Amino acid sequence: MTNPYTLILHDNEPGCSSPRSPSNARNIFKKDVQKAAPFSFRCATMRLKRADVLAIARQKTMISLLKRKILQRLLPRDFYFRKQGYCPCCQRPTDFISYDPWLRDNFLCVKCKSIPRNRALITVLEKHYPNWRCLDIHESSPSGGGASARFRSDCRGYVPTQFYPQHPAGKMINGYRNENLEAQTFDDESFDIVITQDVFEHIYDPESAFREIARTLRPGGAHVFGVPLVNKFMPSEVWAVRENDGSPRFLHEEEFHGNPVDSQGSPVTMHWGYDIVDYIKACTGHDSQIEYTDNLELGIRAEFIEVVVTRKPAV
């Protein structure tokens, strides 16, 4: 059995590297923005209501993005990374280009706009389940592009879901089945594969979500998912909890990510580490492995693009 703490590396070009370290450049950029920022968002000193704090956190994110876009337009670009290759999402020869050292969200395929974590996930799926086109696949919270577009076009048994809390569970809304990952309406053993991409850092009750995925998987099936393992070898941390009214109460700095069906964004609830495999084992009894792919020919290079594969034992 594979040691769950041993990353499985796929590196076709060990000697090739980007012009500048993405993590270092990102830290430098953060420090510059923090020095330039004229506002303080510390809720303790401002003594604001919870709704105001959340609004300010979202405003802070928007201001940071706006500053970044303005700086990119006004200042000469000091970072440019381009690589010819083949995109596993749109299945075409292409160029991968980034004008930003944070490759995870900016190293784009010029043809389908997929990003490295999309390409890493579909590469790992192809490796473990090359017959995925013939399987029944549930994907929770797909983005619409990247790997999700490939699943929708190539897999007849593909079922995409989103969560709309104000609508009845199990109903179709805007082309998606409405499902709460923590309490699904699917029957037992409904799917061969369950896909999630950058979802489990936004789940309030990951134990229930992992158990529900295990319940809906058929024997021999797998949960194949990407999640930023930002804590790496450090223990995973709960970042936010759910209040009675459904709003987040952050235990650390407020943090939101984009949400394809909610312009307000999704609160970050967990900072996962490599010990996520132990967490899944405790919840479901299933074994997991973490795979890290680095392959510039496929446009796969960035931080936090590990793919976790959790298998349900075959009968």
N, C-alpha and C positions, 0 to 999 in steps of 0.2 A: 504493500500500500504506500502511496506517495505521502511523504511527510507534508502535512498541510502548511507548514511554515516555510517550506522550500519553494521559492518561486520558480516556475518552469519558464526558462528564457528561450526566446526565439530570436536570434540575432544573426541576420544574414550578412551584416556589414560591421563587424566589431571595430574596424578601424575608422569608420566614418562618423563624423560628429557635426552638429550644427555649428554655425559661426560663433555663437555665443551661448552660454548656459542659460536656458529659459528661466530656471529658478532664480539665478543670480540677477538676471535682467529684471525679472518681475519684482524682486525685493527692492532693487534700486528705484524702479518706477513707483512702487508703493511709498517709499520714503520721500520721494520728490513731491508726490501728491499730498502726503500728510503735511509736509512743510508749507505747501501752498494753500492748503484748505483753511478758509477763514472762519469756519464754524466749529462749534463743539456739539457733539451729539450725545453727551453723557446724560442719560435720563435721571441719574441720581441727583445731579446738580440742578437740572431744570425742573425736576419734580412734576413731570407731566403725567397725564392719564395714560393708561396702557394703549388706547387707540392712537393717541398722539405719538407715543414712542414708536409704534409700528409704522405709522405714516412717515415719521422722520427717518426711520431705518430705510424705508423704500426710497425716500427722497435722496438720502445719502448715496444709495446705489445709483440712482439716475444721474445725480450730479457727477459722480465719479466716471460714469460712462460718457457723459457729455464732455467733461474735461478731456477725457482720453481721445474722443473723436476730434475735438478742436485742436489738441496738440498734434495729432496725426496729420491734420490738414495744414497747420501753420508752420510746423517745424520740418526740416529735412528728415526723411526716413533713414534712420541709422541701422535698421534691421531689414534684411531681405533674404528670404530663404526660398529657393526654388529647386524642385527635383522632378525629373521626368519619371514616369512609372505607369503602373496599371492599378486602377481603382477597383477593389473588390465589391464596392457598392453598386456602381453603375456599369461595371464590367467593360470598361473601355480604357485604351491607352489615354493618358492624360498628363497634365502638369499639376503638381501640388505646390501651392504658393502660400507663404505667410509674410506679412509685413509686421508681425508682432512676435516677440520672443516667447510669448505664452502659446506654445504650439497646440495645446489641448483643444482650444476653442478657435484657433485661427489658421491652422495648417489645412487649407481648403483644397479639395478637388475642384479645378476650375469648371468642370462640366456638371457635376451633380451637387457641389457644395457640401459634400460629406466632410466630417472631421475625423481625426485619428481614432477616437474611441469607437465611432461607428464602424470603421474599417477593421479595428481590432476585434470587435465582437463577432462580426460576420465571418472573419477568418478563423476564429476559434470554433464557431458553430460548424463551419464547413469541415474542420478537422475531426470533430467528434461525431457529427451527424451529417455526413455528406448527402444523405437522402432526405434532408429537412423539407424539401419542396413537396414531398409526398406525405408529410406528417401534419398532425393537428397542432397548431401553434397559437398560444395566447400571448399577446404582448400588452402589457399594462403601460399606459401613458406614453404612447409613441409620439415622436416629434413630427412625423409626416414625411420627413426627408431621410437621407442617409440610408442606413440599414433597414429602417422601417419601410421605406418606399420599395426596397427590394423584396421584403417579405410580402408586402401587399400585392405586388405584381406577379411574383413567382410561386407563391404558396396558396393553393386553393383552400386549404384548411386553416387559413390565418384569421384570427379573431382579435381585433384591436379593441381595447377598452380605455375609457377615461373615467374619472370620478367627478360627478356633479352632485355635491351633497344635498342640494335642494330638490333633486328629482328622484323618482322611485328607482330602486336598484333593479337591475336586469333589463331596463328599458333601453331602446335605441334612441340616441340623441346625437344629432349632427354626424351621423355615420359611425358612431361609436356606441358600444354597449356600456351602460353605466354600471360600473363595478367598483366597490370599495375593496382594495386589496386585502384589508384586514378582516373582511366579512363578505366573502364572495357568494353569489347565488348559483354558481356552476355546480353540476353534479360531481360526485366523486369520480376520479380517474377519467376526466374529460379530455385531457391533453397529453401529447407526447413531449412537448417542449413549452416552457414558459420563459418569456424574454422580459427583462426589465433593463432599462438604460438610465442610469443616474436617477433612480427612483428611491432607493432604500436610505438615502441620506435625508429624505423628507417624510419618512414614516414615523408616526408617533408610537405605534405599537408593532415594532418589527417582529416580535415573537409570534403574534397572531398572523401576521402577513406570511412569514415563512411556513407556518403550519398550514395555512390555507393553500399555499402553493403546493406543498407536499400532498395535501389531500386531493387536489385536482389533477395531479400528475398520475399518469399510468405507470405501472411497474416498468422499470428500465428507462423511464423518461428522465428529464433533467431540467433544472432551472439554470439557465445561462444568462448571466447578468454582469453589467458593469456598474461599479460604484466607486467613487473616489476614496481610496484608502489613505486618507490624509495623515492619519496617525501612524501608519506603517507599523513599526515594531512596538510602539507604545500602545497601552490598552485603549480600546474604544471608549468614547465618551458620549453620554447623553447631552445634547446641546440645547434642546428645548422640550418642554412638556406641554400638553394640551390643557387649556383651562376649560371650565364647565361650559362656557359659551363657544368653544371651538377655537378660540384664538390661541396663539402661541405665547408661552411664558419662557423667555430665554434665560438659561442658566449661565450663559456666557455672552459674548458680544453678539448683537443682533446680526443675523445673516440670512439673506434671501437669495434664491436662484430663480431663473426664468421658468415659467409654466406655460405650456402651449395652449391651455384653455383658461388661464386666469392671468389677466394683465397685472394683478397685484403681486404675482410671483409666489413661490413656495418657500416657507420657512425651512431652514436647515435644522433638523432635529437630532441628527447623529453625526459624530466624527468617527468613522470606522477605522480600525487598524486591521492588521493581518489576523488578529484573533477572531475575526468574523467567522472563520471556519469552526471555531470552538462554539461560538454562539449558535450557529446553525445546527451543529451536532446536538447540542443540548435541547434545542427546540424540536427537532424533527427526527433525530437519530441517524440522519444521512451524512455521508462523507462529502467533503468539498475539496477542490483544489484551486489554487490561484495561478493564472497564467498571464505572463507579461510578454508581449510581442513587440519586437523592435525590428522593423523591416522597411527601410526607406523606399524600396521598389514598390511597395504597396501603400506608401504614404502613411506608415504607422510609426510615428515617433512623437512622444510627448510624455509628460508626467501624469500619473494617476489614470492610466488606461488599462489597468489590470482587469481581467475578465475572470469571474468566479464561476465554476461549473459544479453544481450540486446534483448528484445523481440519486434517484430513487431506486433501490435495489430491485432487480428483476425477480419475479416469483420463481 
